[in-house]
């Protein structure tokens, strides 16, 4: 029995026993499923992953499914819709666009990137530590990825786990360089409560509409 099978078995036991299933438990199950997919399944499909990464960098979103019989299946989705790894179900996705100081409307993940970029532009001497204090990792349930990370640190992690690359803005034009020369990359997986947390910070810094 795989780790994922154990997760589903525990979940079914709760349901069959009539226990209420709270949001925290559902979130925990979802995270376990995602971690299992990224850490155990995806590394076995390197060629498909290479193609997938190219699509993600071109803003093509995707949906992944896996079964022992069928293997990994990748379904490409429309451009500029939210990532599969965000919280909303496909027919419940919030496609709201956000504008910063009256600028171009942006989808959620591009909005997060531009807020961080604009903050650095307005505070040219900000350090990475100060940036992480302004945009703390605690607002995201994936605290290991947080909001901003040193580019070199992320690339070292990507060397061991190539699939991690899809979770950060890694195109050269999306990287942020601080005054001390440090290159910073921004986490690009935002949905549900995580985005709401970030939006509160953004509203305290800029005019958001």
C-alpha positions in Angstrom: 0.0 0.0 0.0 1.4 3.4 -1.0 1.5 6.5 1.2 -1.3 7.9 -1.0 -3.4 4.8 -0.5 -3.0 5.1 3.3 -4.2 8.7 3.1 -7.3 7.8 1.1 -8.0 4.8 3.5 -7.8 7.1 6.5 -10.1 9.6 4.8 -12.6 6.9 4.0 -12.6 5.6 7.5 -13.5 9.1 8.8 -16.4 9.3 6.3 -17.7 5.8 6.9 -17.7 6.4 10.7 -19.8 9.5 10.3 -17.2 11.9 11.6 -17.4 15.5 10.4 -14.6 16.4 7.9 -13.3 19.9 8.6 -11.5 22.2 6.2 -8.2 21.7 8.1 -8.3 17.9 7.5 -9.3 18.4 3.8 -6.4 20.8 3.4 -4.0 18.3 5.0 -5.2 15.5 2.7 -4.8 17.8 -0.3 -1.3 18.8 0.7 -0.3 15.1 1.3 -1.6 14.2 -2.2 0.3 17.1 -3.8 3.5 16.3 -2.0 3.2 12.6 -3.0 2.6 13.6 -6.6 5.5 16.0 -6.7 8.1 14.0 -4.7 7.2 10.3 -5.6 5.4 10.3 -9.0 6.6 13.2 -11.1 10.4 12.4 -11.0 9.6 9.2 -12.8 8.3 11.1 -15.8 11.2 13.4 -16.7 10.5 13.7 -20.4 6.9 14.7 -19.9 8.0 17.1 -17.1 10.4 18.9 -19.5 7.5 19.6 -21.9 5.2 20.6 -19.0 7.8 23.1 -17.6 8.0 24.8 -21.0 4.2 25.2 -21.1 4.1 26.6 -17.6 6.8 29.1 -18.4 4.5 30.2 -21.3 1.6 30.7 -18.9 -0.2 27.5 -20.0 -1.8 25.9 -17.0 -2.3 22.2 -16.6 -4.0 19.5 -14.7 -2.2 16.3 -13.5 -3.8 13.0 -12.8 -2.1 9.7 -11.9 -3.1 6.1 -11.4 -1.0 2.9 -11.3 -2.7 1.6 -14.4 -2.6 4.7 -16.6 0.5 6.4 -15.3 0.8 10.2 -15.4 -1.6 12.2 -17.5 -1.1 15.9 -18.3 -4.1 17.9 -19.5 -3.3 21.4 -20.8 -5.7 24.1 -19.9 -6.5 27.5 -21.2 -4.0 30.3 -21.0 -4.1 32.7 -18.0 -6.4 30.6 -15.8 -5.4 29.7 -12.3 -3.2 26.8 -11.5 -4.5 23.3 -10.7 -2.7 23.5 -7.4 -4.9 26.4 -6.1 -7.8 25.6 -3.9 -10.8 26.3 -6.1 -12.6 23.5 -8.0 -12.6 24.0 -11.8 -16.1 25.4 -12.0 -15.6 27.6 -8.9 -12.4 29.4 -9.8 -12.2 33.1 -9.1 -10.8 34.7 -12.3 -10.8 38.2 -10.8 -8.1 40.4 -12.2 -6.4 42.9 -10.0 -4.9 46.3 -10.8 -2.1 48.0 -8.9 -2.3 51.9 -8.7 -4.6 51.9 -11.7 -2.3 49.8 -13.9 -2.9 46.8 -16.1 -5.3 44.2 -14.7 -3.4 41.0 -13.7 -4.3 37.5 -12.7 -3.5 36.4 -9.2 0.0 35.0 -9.6 1.1 37.9 -11.9 -0.4 40.3 -9.4 1.7 38.8 -6.6 4.9 39.1 -8.7 4.2 42.7 -9.7 3.4 43.8 -6.1 6.8 42.4 -4.9 8.6 44.0 -7.9 6.9 47.4 -7.3 7.8 47.3 -3.6 11.4 46.7 -4.4 11.3 49.5 -7.0 10.0 51.9 -4.3 12.5 50.6 -1.7 15.7 50.2 -3.7 17.9 49.4 -0.7 15.7 46.8 0.8 17.5 43.6 1.8 16.2 40.0 1.4 15.6 39.8 5.1 13.5 42.9 5.1 11.6 41.7 2.0 10.8 38.4 3.8 9.6 40.4 6.8 7.3 42.5 4.6 6.0 39.4 2.8 6.3 36.7 5.4 6.3 33.0 4.6 3.7 32.4 7.3 0.9 33.8 5.0 1.3 30.7 2.8 0.6 27.1 3.9 3.7 26.0 1.9 6.1 27.8 4.2 9.1 26.2 2.6 8.3 28.1 -0.6 6.9 31.2 1.1 6.5 34.4 -1.0 10.1 35.3 -1.9 13.2 33.2 -2.0 16.8 33.7 -3.0 17.1 32.5 -6.6 20.3 30.5 -6.0 18.7 28.7 -3.1 15.7 27.7 -5.2 17.9 26.5 -8.1 19.8 24.3 -5.7 16.6 22.7 -4.6 15.5 22.4 -8.3 18.6 20.4 -9.0 17.4 17.8 -6.6 13.7 18.1 -7.4 13.2 19.4 -10.9 9.4 19.6 -10.5 9.9 22.4 -8.0 10.7 24.8 -10.9 7.0 25.1 -11.8 6.3 26.7 -8.4 8.4 29.8 -8.9 8.8 32.6 -11.5 12.2 31.6 -12.9 12.2 33.4 -16.3 15.0 36.0 -16.4 12.6 38.9 -16.8 10.6 37.8 -13.7 13.6 37.7 -11.4 14.1 40.6 -9.0 17.6 41.9 -8.3 18.2 43.7 -5.0 20.8 46.5 -4.5 23.3 44.1 -3.0 23.2 41.9 -6.1 21.0 39.2 -4.6 18.6 37.7 -7.1 15.1 36.9 -5.8 12.4 34.7 -7.2 8.7 34.8 -6.3 6.5 31.8 -5.5 3.7 31.5 -8.1 1.1 29.2 -6.5 -1.7 31.4 -5.0 -5.3 30.5 -4.3 -7.9 30.7 -1.6 -6.8 31.8 1.9 -3.1 32.3 0.8 -4.1 34.9 -1.8 -6.4 36.7 0.6 -3.5 36.9 3.1 -1.2 38.4 0.4 -4.0 40.8 -0.8 -4.3 42.3 2.7 -0.6 43.1 2.6 -0.8 44.5 -1.0 -3.7 46.8 0.0 -1.6 48.2 2.8 1.1 49.2 0.3 -0.7 50.2 -2.9 -4.0 51.2 -4.3 -5.6 47.9 -5.5 -8.7 47.7 -7.6 
